[in-house]
Amino acid sequence: MNQGLFESLTGQFADGTPVESVAQNRRRSLSIMDHLNRMFNTREGSVAHLKDYGLPDVTDIYRRMPDAIEELRAAIKRTVELYEPRLENVRVVRREGEDVDQRLGFIVSGELKGGGGMVRFQTMFTSIGQSSIAPWRRPL
């Protein structure tokens, strides 16, 4: 199965794209990206049965910048390693010099378990705690 449980139950990805309209070889990476987006927008402690699911309060990270940026990077890595079982050898690197309008950017990469190569995503966090994620594109 290339898509996750969420996509299997709803028949679509988070953006509304029907699973069947996406090529088989892209479904797993889109499903991972959707899961990371949900996970990064969930605050640690807000899921009763998984207290460490999600990330710490990003607004608190912003209040303690620049010292807390490494804390956020480490939390992203730890959370992905714990709760995204389709990835291994996870790396999280800050996108230096690309912070715009009080946004923190990171590149999240990892190898797909069971083969399929490497995936890379770029994520941006805003000062109000929201995150967005997209496939990583090399800057022009």
DSSP file with accessible surface (Angstrom, degrees, kcal/mol):
  #  RESIDUE AA STRUCTURE BP1 BP2  ACC     N-H-->O    O-->H-N    N-H-->O    O-->H-N    TCO  KAPPA ALPHA  PHI   PSI    X-CA   Y-CA   Z-CA
    1    1 A M              0   0  177      0, 0.0     0, 0.0     0, 0.0     0, 0.0   0.000 360.0 360.0 360.0 128.9    0.0    0.0    0.0
    2    2 A N        +     0   0   45      2,-0.1    29,-0.2    29,-0.0     2,-0.2   0.776 360.0  59.5 -92.2 -30.8    1.4    3.3   -1.0
    3    3 A Q  S    S-     0   0   33      1,-0.1    25,-0.1    28,-0.1    24,-0.1  -0.603  84.3-114.8 -95.5 164.6   -1.0    5.6    0.7
    4    4 A G     >  -     0   0   13     -2,-0.2     4,-2.3    23,-0.2     5,-0.2  -0.195  36.0 -89.2 -87.9-176.8   -1.6    5.8    4.5
    5    5 A L  H  > S+     0   0  128      1,-0.2     4,-2.7     2,-0.2     5,-0.2   0.905 123.2  56.3 -60.9 -44.1   -4.7    5.0    6.5
    6    6 A F  H  > S+     0   0   83      1,-0.2     4,-2.3     2,-0.2     6,-0.3   0.935 111.5  42.6 -55.6 -48.5   -6.1    8.5    6.3
    7    7 A E  H  > S+     0   0    2      1,-0.2     4,-2.5     2,-0.2     5,-0.2   0.870 112.7  53.7 -68.8 -35.1   -6.0    8.5    2.5
    8    8 A S  H  < S+     0   0   49     -4,-2.3    -1,-0.2     1,-0.2    -2,-0.2   0.900 113.0  43.3 -65.3 -39.1   -7.4    4.9    2.3
    9    9 A L  H  < S+     0   0  134     -4,-2.7    -2,-0.2    -5,-0.2    -1,-0.2   0.892 124.8  32.6 -73.5 -40.6  -10.4    5.9    4.5
   10   10 A T  H  < S-     0   0   66     -4,-2.3    -2,-0.2    -5,-0.2    -3,-0.2   0.689  94.7-134.1 -91.2 -22.5  -11.1    9.2    2.8
   11   11 A G  S  < S+     0   0   39     -4,-2.5     8,-2.1    -5,-0.3     9,-0.4   0.578  77.0  73.0  78.8   9.0  -10.1    8.3   -0.8
   12   12 A Q  B    S-A   18   0A  90     -6,-0.3    -2,-0.2     6,-0.3    -1,-0.2  -0.976  80.1-109.5-149.6 161.7   -8.2   11.6   -1.1
   13   13 A F    >   -     0   0    4      4,-2.8     3,-2.5    -2,-0.3    18,-0.1  -0.367  50.5 -90.9 -83.2 171.1   -5.1   13.4    0.1
   14   14 A A  T 3  S+     0   0   53      1,-0.3    -1,-0.1     2,-0.1    17,-0.0   0.804 126.7  55.6 -57.2 -31.0   -5.4   16.4    2.5
   15   15 A D  T 3  S-     0   0  122      2,-0.1    -1,-0.3     1,-0.1     0, 0.0   0.433 123.2-102.6 -84.4   4.1   -5.7   18.9   -0.3
   16   16 A G  S <  S+     0   0   33     -3,-2.5    -2,-0.1     1,-0.3    -1,-0.1   0.363  72.6 145.8  94.3  -5.4   -8.7   17.1   -1.8
   17   17 A T        -     0   0   46      1,-0.1    -4,-2.8    -5,-0.1    -1,-0.3  -0.499  55.0-115.8 -66.7 125.3   -6.8   15.3   -4.6
   18   18 A P  B >   -A   12   0A  73      0, 0.0     3,-1.3     0, 0.0     4,-0.3  -0.398  14.7-132.7 -63.2 136.3   -8.4   11.9   -5.2
   19   19 A V  G >  S+     0   0    4     -8,-2.1     3,-1.9     1,-0.3    -7,-0.1   0.910 105.3  58.4 -55.4 -42.4   -5.9    9.1   -4.5
   20   20 A E  G 3  S+     0   0  148     -9,-0.4    -1,-0.3     1,-0.3     4,-0.1   0.705  97.2  61.6 -65.8 -18.1   -6.8    7.4   -7.7
   21   21 A S  G <  S+     0   0   80     -3,-1.3     2,-0.4     2,-0.1    -1,-0.3   0.533  91.7  81.0 -85.6  -3.9   -5.8   10.4   -9.7
   22   22 A V  S <  S-     0   0    9     -3,-1.9     5,-0.1    -4,-0.3     0, 0.0  -0.855  91.4-105.9-106.2 135.2   -2.2   10.2   -8.5
   23   23 A A    >>  -     0   0   55     -2,-0.4     3,-2.1     1,-0.1     4,-1.0  -0.259  30.0-117.8 -56.2 141.9    0.3    7.8  -10.1
   24   24 A Q  H >> S+     0   0  111      1,-0.3     3,-0.7     2,-0.2     4,-0.6   0.855 112.9  57.6 -49.5 -41.7    1.1    4.8   -7.9
   25   25 A N  H 34 S+     0   0  140      1,-0.2    -1,-0.3     2,-0.1     4,-0.3   0.615 109.1  45.4 -73.3  -8.5    4.8    5.8   -7.5
   26   26 A R  H <> S+     0   0  124     -3,-2.1     4,-2.1     2,-0.1    -1,-0.2   0.572  90.6  83.4-105.2 -12.5    3.9    9.2   -6.1
   27   27 A R  H <X S+     0   0   14     -4,-1.0     4,-2.5    -3,-0.7   -23,-0.2   0.888  87.6  51.6 -63.3 -42.3    1.2    8.2   -3.6
   28   28 A R  H  X S+     0   0   50     -4,-0.6     4,-2.5     2,-0.2    -1,-0.2   0.946 111.5  45.9 -63.8 -45.4    3.6    7.2   -0.8
   29   29 A S  H  > S+     0   0   32     -4,-0.3     4,-2.5     1,-0.2    -1,-0.2   0.906 114.2  48.8 -67.3 -36.7    5.5   10.4   -0.8
   30   30 A L  H  X S+     0   0   26     -4,-2.1     4,-2.5     2,-0.2    -1,-0.2   0.906 111.3  50.3 -67.0 -38.5    2.3   12.5   -0.9
   31   31 A S  H  X S+     0   0    0     -4,-2.5     4,-2.4    -5,-0.2    -2,-0.2   0.916 111.0  48.8 -65.1 -41.6    0.9   10.5    1.9
   32   32 A I  H  X S+     0   0    0     -4,-2.5     4,-2.9     2,-0.2     5,-0.2   0.936 110.8  50.8 -61.9 -44.9    4.0   11.1    4.0
   33   33 A M  H  X S+     0   0   24     -4,-2.5     4,-2.3     1,-0.2    -2,-0.2   0.926 110.3  49.4 -61.0 -43.5    3.9   14.8    3.2
   34   34 A D  H  X S+     0   0   13     -4,-2.5     4,-2.2     2,-0.2    -1,-0.2   0.920 111.7  48.7 -61.1 -43.3    0.3   15.0    4.3
   35   35 A H  H  X S+     0   0   27     -4,-2.4     4,-2.9     1,-0.2    -2,-0.2   0.929 110.2  50.7 -64.8 -42.6    1.1   13.1    7.5
   36   36 A L  H  X S+     0   0    0     -4,-2.9     4,-3.2     1,-0.2     5,-0.2   0.911 108.7  53.0 -61.3 -39.6    4.0   15.4    8.3
   37   37 A N  H  X S+     0   0   48     -4,-2.3     4,-1.2    -5,-0.2    -1,-0.2   0.937 111.7  44.5 -61.6 -45.6    1.8   18.4    7.7
   38   38 A R  H  < S+     0   0   70     -4,-2.2     3,-0.3     1,-0.2    -2,-0.2   0.927 115.8  48.2 -63.5 -42.9   -0.8   17.1   10.2
   39   39 A M  H >< S+     0   0    0     -4,-2.9     3,-1.4     1,-0.2    16,-0.4   0.916 110.3  50.0 -65.5 -43.0    1.9   16.2   12.7
   40   40 A F  H 3< S+     0   0    0     -4,-3.2    -1,-0.2     1,-0.3    -2,-0.2   0.728 110.9  50.6 -71.0 -20.4    3.7   19.6   12.4
   41   41 A N  T 3< S+     0   0   61     -4,-1.2     2,-0.5    -3,-0.3    -1,-0.3   0.294  94.9  88.6 -99.0   9.9    0.5   21.4   13.0
   42   42 A T  S <  S-     0   0   31     -3,-1.4    13,-2.5    -4,-0.1     2,-0.4  -0.914  77.1-130.5-106.5 131.7   -0.4   19.4   16.1
   43   43 A R  B >   -b   55   0B  59     -2,-0.5     3,-2.3    11,-0.2     4,-0.3  -0.673  30.7-101.8 -84.6 134.2    0.9   20.6   19.4
   44   44 A E  T 3  S+     0   0   77     11,-3.0     8,-0.2    -2,-0.4    10,-0.2  -0.248 109.0  25.2 -49.8 131.7    2.7   18.1   21.6
   45   45 A G  T 3  S+     0   0   37      6,-1.1    -1,-0.3     8,-0.5     7,-0.1   0.311  92.1 101.7  93.3  -7.9    0.3   16.9   24.4
   46   46 A S    <   +     0   0   78     -3,-2.3     2,-0.7     7,-0.4    -2,-0.1   0.628  65.7  73.0 -88.1 -10.5   -2.9   17.6   22.4
   47   47 A V  S >  S-     0   0   33      3,-0.4     3,-1.4     6,-0.3     6,-0.3  -0.911  76.4-151.2-103.3 109.8   -3.5   14.0   21.5
   48   48 A A  T 3  S+     0   0   79     -2,-0.7     3,-0.3     1,-0.3    -1,-0.2   0.829  91.3  39.7 -53.9 -42.1   -4.6   12.3   24.7
   49   49 A H  T 3  S+     0   0  155      1,-0.2    -1,-0.3    -3,-0.1     2,-0.2   0.540 120.6  44.5 -90.3  -5.2   -3.3    8.8   23.9
   50   50 A L    X   +     0   0   58     -3,-1.4     3,-2.0     1,-0.1    -5,-0.4  -0.665  65.9 176.5-135.0  78.3    0.0    9.9   22.3
   51   51 A K  T 3  S+     0   0  136     -3,-0.3    -6,-1.1     1,-0.3    -5,-0.1   0.782  80.5  47.1 -59.4 -28.7    1.4   12.7   24.5
   52   52 A D  T 3  S+     0   0   67     -8,-0.2     2,-0.3    -7,-0.1    -1,-0.3   0.350  83.2 116.6 -98.6  10.1    4.6   13.1   22.5
   53   53 A Y    <   +     0   0   29     -3,-2.0    -8,-0.5    -6,-0.3    -7,-0.4  -0.592  69.5  15.5 -76.5 133.8    2.9   13.3   19.1
   54   54 A G  S    S-     0   0    0     -2,-0.3   -11,-0.2   -10,-0.2   -14,-0.2  -0.534  94.5 -62.8 100.4-169.3    3.3   16.7   17.4
   55   55 A L  B     -b   43   0B   0    -13,-2.5   -11,-3.0   -16,-0.4     3,-0.1  -0.796  49.6 -94.3-117.5 158.9    5.7   19.5   18.0
   56   56 A P        -     0   0   20      0, 0.0     2,-0.4     0, 0.0    -1,-0.1  -0.169  66.7 -67.3 -63.0 167.0    6.3   21.9   20.9
   57   57 A D     >  -     0   0   73      1,-0.2     4,-1.3   -13,-0.1     3,-0.5  -0.402  46.4-159.1 -60.5 111.6    4.5   25.3   20.9
   58   58 A V  H  > S+     0   0    0     -2,-0.4     4,-2.3     1,-0.2     5,-0.2   0.828  88.7  62.8 -68.6 -29.0    6.2   27.1   18.0
   59   59 A T  H  > S+     0   0   34      1,-0.2     4,-1.7     2,-0.2    -1,-0.2   0.887 102.9  51.2 -63.9 -33.3    5.1   30.5   19.3
   60   60 A D  H  > S+     0   0   54     -3,-0.5     4,-1.4     2,-0.2    -1,-0.2   0.886 105.8  55.0 -67.8 -37.6    7.3   29.7   22.4
   61   61 A I  H  < S+     0   0    0     -4,-1.3     3,-0.5     1,-0.2     7,-0.3   0.935 107.4  50.3 -59.1 -45.6   10.2   28.8   20.1
   62   62 A Y  H >< S+     0   0   24     -4,-2.3     3,-1.2     1,-0.2    -1,-0.2   0.879 106.7  54.4 -62.1 -37.7    9.8   32.3   18.4
   63   63 A R  H 3< S+     0   0  170     -4,-1.7    -1,-0.2     1,-0.2    -2,-0.2   0.815 113.1  43.1 -65.2 -29.2    9.9   34.0   21.8
   64   64 A R  T >X S+     0   0   91     -4,-1.4     4,-1.2    -3,-0.5     3,-0.5   0.171  96.9 173.3-104.4  17.2   13.1   32.3   22.7
   65   65 A M  T <4  +     0   0   65     -3,-1.2    -3,-0.0     1,-0.3    -4,-0.0  -0.372  52.4  18.7 -68.2 151.5   14.9   32.8   19.3
   66   66 A P  T >4 S+     0   0   97      0, 0.0     3,-1.4     0, 0.0     4,-0.4  -0.996 124.6  52.1 -87.0  -6.3   17.6   32.3   18.2
   67   67 A D  T <4 S+     0   0  142     -3,-0.5     3,-0.4     1,-0.3     4,-0.4   0.805 108.0  52.4 -60.8 -31.2   18.5   29.9   21.0
   68   68 A A  T 3X S+     0   0    1     -4,-1.2     4,-2.0    -7,-0.3    -1,-0.3   0.515  82.2  88.9 -88.1  -3.1   15.4   27.7   20.6
   69   69 A I  H <> S+     0   0   14     -3,-1.4     4,-2.5     1,-0.2    -1,-0.2   0.924  89.1  49.8 -62.4 -41.1   15.8   27.1   16.8
   70   70 A E  H  > S+     0   0  104     -4,-0.4     4,-2.7    -3,-0.4    -1,-0.2   0.885 107.0  56.3 -64.5 -34.9   18.0   24.0   17.4
   71   71 A E  H  > S+     0   0   84     -4,-0.4     4,-2.2     2,-0.2    -1,-0.2   0.913 108.6  46.6 -61.6 -43.1   15.3   22.8   19.9
   72   72 A L  H  X S+     0   0    0     -4,-2.0     4,-2.6     2,-0.2    -2,-0.2   0.934 111.3  51.3 -65.7 -44.2   12.7   22.9   17.1
   73   73 A R  H  X S+     0   0   58     -4,-2.5     4,-2.3     1,-0.2    -2,-0.2   0.940 112.4  46.2 -58.1 -46.4   15.0   21.2   14.6
   74   74 A A  H  X S+     0   0   33     -4,-2.7     4,-2.7     1,-0.2    -1,-0.2   0.887 111.4  52.2 -65.2 -37.6   15.6   18.4   17.1
   75   75 A A  H  X S+     0   0    1     -4,-2.2     4,-2.5    -5,-0.2     5,-0.2   0.895 108.5  50.8 -66.4 -39.7   11.9   18.1   17.9
   76   76 A I  H  X S+     0   0    0     -4,-2.6     4,-2.6     2,-0.2     5,-0.2   0.960 113.1  45.7 -60.2 -49.1   11.0   17.8   14.2
   77   77 A K  H  X S+     0   0   57     -4,-2.3     4,-2.6     1,-0.2    -2,-0.2   0.941 114.1  47.6 -60.4 -49.0   13.6   15.0   13.7
   78   78 A R  H  X S+     0   0  105     -4,-2.7     4,-2.2     1,-0.2    -1,-0.2   0.927 113.3  48.1 -60.3 -44.8   12.5   13.1   16.9
   79   79 A T  H  X S+     0   0    0     -4,-2.5     4,-2.6     2,-0.2    -1,-0.2   0.913 112.1  48.3 -66.4 -41.6    8.8   13.4   16.0
   80   80 A V  H  X S+     0   0    0     -4,-2.6     4,-2.0    -5,-0.2     7,-0.2   0.940 112.1  49.8 -64.1 -43.6    9.3   12.2   12.4
   81   81 A E  H  < S+     0   0   99     -4,-2.6    -2,-0.2    -5,-0.2    -1,-0.2   0.885 117.0  41.7 -63.6 -35.5   11.5    9.3   13.6
   82   82 A L  H  < S+     0   0   93     -4,-2.2    -1,-0.2    -5,-0.2    -2,-0.2   0.871 127.5  25.5 -77.0 -40.1    8.9    8.2   16.1
   83   83 A Y  H  < S+     0   0   50     -4,-2.6    -2,-0.2     1,-0.2    -3,-0.2   0.362 106.9  67.4-118.2   4.0    5.7    8.7   14.1
   84   84 A E    ><  +     0   0    2     -4,-2.0     3,-1.7    -5,-0.2    -1,-0.2  -0.751  54.1 174.5-122.0  84.7    6.5    8.4   10.4
   85   85 A P  T 3   +     0   0   86      0, 0.0    -1,-0.1     0, 0.0    28,-0.1   0.605  69.8  71.5 -69.6  -9.0    7.5    4.7   10.1
   86   86 A R  T 3  S+     0   0   51     -3,-0.1    27,-2.6    26,-0.1     2,-0.4   0.557  92.8  68.5 -83.5  -5.3    7.8    4.9    6.3
   87   87 A L  E <   +C  112   0C   7     -3,-1.7     2,-0.3    25,-0.2    25,-0.2  -0.896  57.4 178.1-115.1 146.0   11.0    6.9    6.6
   88   88 A E  E     +C  111   0C  76     23,-2.3    23,-2.8    -2,-0.4    -2,-0.0  -0.907  63.9  31.8-136.4 164.9   14.4    6.0    7.8
   89   89 A N  E    S-     0   0C 107     -2,-0.3    -1,-0.2    21,-0.2     2,-0.2   0.934  82.1-165.7  52.9  50.7   17.7    7.9    8.1
   90   90 A V  E     -     0   0C   5     -3,-0.2     2,-0.4    20,-0.1    20,-0.2  -0.457  11.0-172.3 -72.1 136.3   15.8   11.1    8.7
   91   91 A R  E     -C  109   0C 153     18,-2.8    18,-2.8    -2,-0.2     2,-0.4  -0.987   8.4-168.4-128.0 141.7   17.6   14.4    8.5
   92   92 A V  E     +C  108   0C   7     -2,-0.4     2,-0.4    16,-0.2    16,-0.2  -0.991  11.2 178.4-131.5 121.1   16.4   17.8    9.3
   93   93 A V  E     -C  107   0C  63     14,-2.4    14,-3.1    -2,-0.4     2,-0.2  -0.979  28.6-119.7-126.4 135.6   18.4   20.9    8.3
   94   94 A R  E     -C  106   0C  54     -2,-0.4     2,-1.4    12,-0.2    12,-0.3  -0.475  22.4-126.2 -72.3 140.8   17.6   24.5    8.8
   95   95 A R    >   -     0   0   33     10,-2.9     3,-1.3    -2,-0.2    10,-0.4  -0.701  34.4-152.7 -87.1  87.3   17.2   26.6    5.6
   96   96 A E  T 3   +     0   0  133     -2,-1.4     8,-0.0     1,-0.2    10,-0.0  -0.316  69.9   9.5 -63.6 140.9   19.7   29.3    6.6
   97   97 A G  T 3  S+     0   0   79      1,-0.1    -1,-0.2    -2,-0.0    -2,-0.0   0.503 105.2  91.7  73.2   2.7   19.2   32.8    5.1
   98   98 A E    <   +     0   0   72     -3,-1.3     2,-0.4     7,-0.1    -2,-0.1   0.295  48.3 123.6-111.6   8.9   15.7   31.9    3.7
   99   99 A D        +     0   0   51     -4,-0.2     2,-0.4     6,-0.1     3,-0.1  -0.580  37.4 176.2 -73.8 123.7   13.7   33.1    6.7
  100  100 A V        +     0   0   83     -2,-0.4     3,-0.5     1,-0.2    -2,-0.0  -0.977  57.1   1.6-129.1 142.7   11.2   35.7    5.4
  101  101 A D  S    S-     0   0  130     -2,-0.4    26,-0.3     1,-0.2    -1,-0.2   0.907 132.0 -51.4  50.0  47.7    8.4   37.5    7.3
  102  102 A Q  S    S+     0   0  124      1,-0.2    25,-0.5    -3,-0.1     2,-0.4   0.878 103.1 140.0  59.7  40.1    9.3   35.8   10.6
  103  103 A R  E     - D   0 126C 107     -3,-0.5     2,-0.5    23,-0.2    23,-0.2  -0.927  43.3-147.8-114.3 142.5    9.2   32.3    9.1
  104  104 A L  E     - D   0 125C   1     21,-2.3    21,-2.6    -2,-0.4     2,-0.4  -0.932  17.2-158.2-107.3 129.6   11.6   29.4   10.0
  105  105 A G  E     + D   0 124C   1     -2,-0.5   -10,-2.9   -10,-0.4     2,-0.3  -0.859  12.7 176.5-113.1 143.8   12.4   27.0    7.2
  106  106 A F  E     -CD  94 123C   0     17,-2.4    17,-2.8    -2,-0.4     2,-0.5  -0.979  24.5-137.2-138.5 151.2   13.7   23.4    7.4
  107  107 A I  E     -CD  93 122C  25    -14,-3.1   -14,-2.4    -2,-0.3     2,-0.5  -0.959  19.7-164.7-106.5 124.8   14.4   20.7    4.9
  108  108 A V  E     +CD  92 121C   0     13,-2.8    13,-2.8    -2,-0.5     2,-0.3  -0.955  16.8 169.1-110.2 123.2   13.2   17.2    6.1
  109  109 A S  E     +CD  91 120C  12    -18,-2.8   -18,-2.8    -2,-0.5     2,-0.3  -0.934   5.0 150.3-133.8 158.2   14.7   14.3    4.2
  110  110 A G  E     - D   0 119C   0      9,-1.9     9,-2.7    -2,-0.3     2,-0.4  -0.969  42.7 -95.1-173.0 166.7   14.8   10.6    4.6
  111  111 A E  E     -CD  88 118C  81    -23,-2.8   -23,-2.3    -2,-0.3     2,-0.4  -0.770  40.7-115.6 -93.8 138.7   14.9    7.3    2.7
  112  112 A L  E >   -C   87   0C  15      5,-3.0     3,-1.2    -2,-0.4     5,-0.3  -0.614  33.8-119.4 -72.2 125.5   11.7    5.4    2.0
  113  113 A K  T 3  S+     0   0   92    -27,-2.6    -1,-0.1    -2,-0.4   -27,-0.0  -0.410  97.5  25.2 -64.7 141.8   11.7    2.1    3.9
  114  114 A G  T 3  S-     0   0   87     -2,-0.1    -1,-0.2     2,-0.0     2,-0.1   0.658 129.6 -67.6  79.8  14.3   11.5   -0.9    1.6
  115  115 A G  S <  S+     0   0   42     -3,-1.2     0, 0.0     2,-0.1     0, 0.0  -0.220  81.7 124.0  94.6 172.0   13.1    1.0   -1.3
  116  116 A G  S    S-     0   0   65     -2,-0.1     2,-0.1    -5,-0.0    -3,-0.1   0.413  71.2-107.9 113.3  -1.6   11.9    3.8   -3.4
  117  117 A G        -     0   0   46     -5,-0.3    -5,-3.0     2,-0.0     2,-0.3  -0.369  54.6 -33.1  87.9-158.9   14.7    6.2   -2.9
  118  118 A M  E     -D  111   0C  86     -7,-0.2     2,-0.4    -2,-0.1    -7,-0.2  -0.767  45.1-157.8-108.3 147.9   14.9    9.4   -1.0
  119  119 A V  E     -D  110   0C  16     -9,-2.7    -9,-1.9    -2,-0.3     2,-0.4  -0.935   5.2-167.4-121.6 149.0   12.3   12.1   -0.3
  120  120 A R  E     -D  109   0C 115     -2,-0.4    16,-2.2   -11,-0.2     2,-0.3  -0.999   5.1-177.6-136.6 136.1   12.8   15.7    0.6
  121  121 A F  E     -DE 108 135C   8    -13,-2.8   -13,-2.8    -2,-0.4     2,-0.4  -0.949  17.3-142.6-129.6 149.1   10.3   18.2    1.9
  122  122 A Q  E     -DE 107 134C  41     12,-3.0    12,-2.0    -2,-0.3     2,-0.4  -0.934  20.4-171.7-110.2 135.8   10.5   21.8    2.8
  123  123 A T  E     -DE 106 133C   0    -17,-2.8   -17,-2.4    -2,-0.4     2,-0.4  -0.973   8.0-161.5-128.8 143.4    8.6   23.1    5.7
  124  124 A M  E     -DE 105 132C  33      8,-2.1     8,-2.0    -2,-0.4     2,-0.4  -0.988   4.0-158.5-124.0 136.4    8.0   26.7    7.0
  125  125 A F  E     -DE 104 131C   0    -21,-2.6   -21,-2.3    -2,-0.4     6,-0.2  -0.943  10.1-149.0-113.8 134.6    6.8   27.7   10.4
  126  126 A T  E >   -D  103   0C  33      4,-2.8     3,-2.1    -2,-0.4   -23,-0.2  -0.589  29.5-108.0 -97.4 165.0    5.2   31.0   11.1
  127  127 A S  T 3  S+     0   0   52    -25,-0.5   -65,-0.1   -26,-0.3   -64,-0.1   0.666 118.3  60.8 -67.5 -14.9    5.4   33.0   14.3
  128  128 A I  T 3  S-     0   0  118      2,-0.1    -1,-0.3   -66,-0.0   -69,-0.2   0.342 122.8-103.0 -94.2   7.4    1.8   32.1   15.1
  129  129 A G  S <  S+     0   0    6     -3,-2.1     2,-0.2     1,-0.3   -71,-0.2   0.456  76.4 131.8  95.6   1.1    2.6   28.4   15.1
  130  130 A Q        -     0   0  118    -72,-0.1    -4,-2.8    -5,-0.0     2,-0.3  -0.616  35.8-161.1 -88.6 151.0    1.3   27.3   11.8
  131  131 A S  E     -E  125   0C  12     -2,-0.2     2,-0.3    -6,-0.2    -6,-0.2  -0.927   7.5-166.3-128.2 151.0    3.4   25.1    9.4
  132  132 A S  E     -E  124   0C  67     -8,-2.0    -8,-2.1    -2,-0.3     2,-0.3  -0.960   8.0-162.7-131.0 153.6    3.2   24.4    5.7
  133  133 A I  E     +E  123   0C  25     -2,-0.3   -10,-0.2   -10,-0.2   -96,-0.0  -0.984  13.5 163.1-139.7 146.8    5.0   21.6    3.9
  134  134 A A  E     -E  122   0C  35    -12,-2.0   -12,-3.0    -2,-0.3     3,-0.1  -0.968  49.6 -75.0-151.9 161.3    5.8   21.0    0.2
  135  135 A P  E     -E  121   0C  42      0, 0.0   -14,-0.3     0, 0.0     2,-0.2  -0.367  62.2-102.0 -57.6 143.4    8.1   18.9   -1.9
  136  136 A W        -     0   0   55    -16,-2.2     2,-0.4   -28,-0.1   -16,-0.1  -0.508  38.5-167.7 -73.4 134.3   11.6   20.3   -1.7
  137  137 A R        -     0   0  165     -2,-0.2     3,-0.1    -3,-0.1   -16,-0.0  -0.994  26.9-115.7-123.1 129.6   12.6   22.3   -4.8
  138  138 A R        -     0   0  184     -2,-0.4    -2,-0.0     1,-0.1     0, 0.0  -0.435  40.7-108.1 -62.4 129.4   16.2   23.4   -5.3
  139  139 A P              0   0   77      0, 0.0    -1,-0.1     0, 0.0     0, 0.0  -0.286 360.0 360.0 -59.8 144.4   16.4   27.2   -5.3
  140  140 A L              0   0  223     -3,-0.1    -3,-0.0     0, 0.0     0, 0.0  -0.426 360.0 360.0 -77.7 360.0   17.0   28.8   -8.6
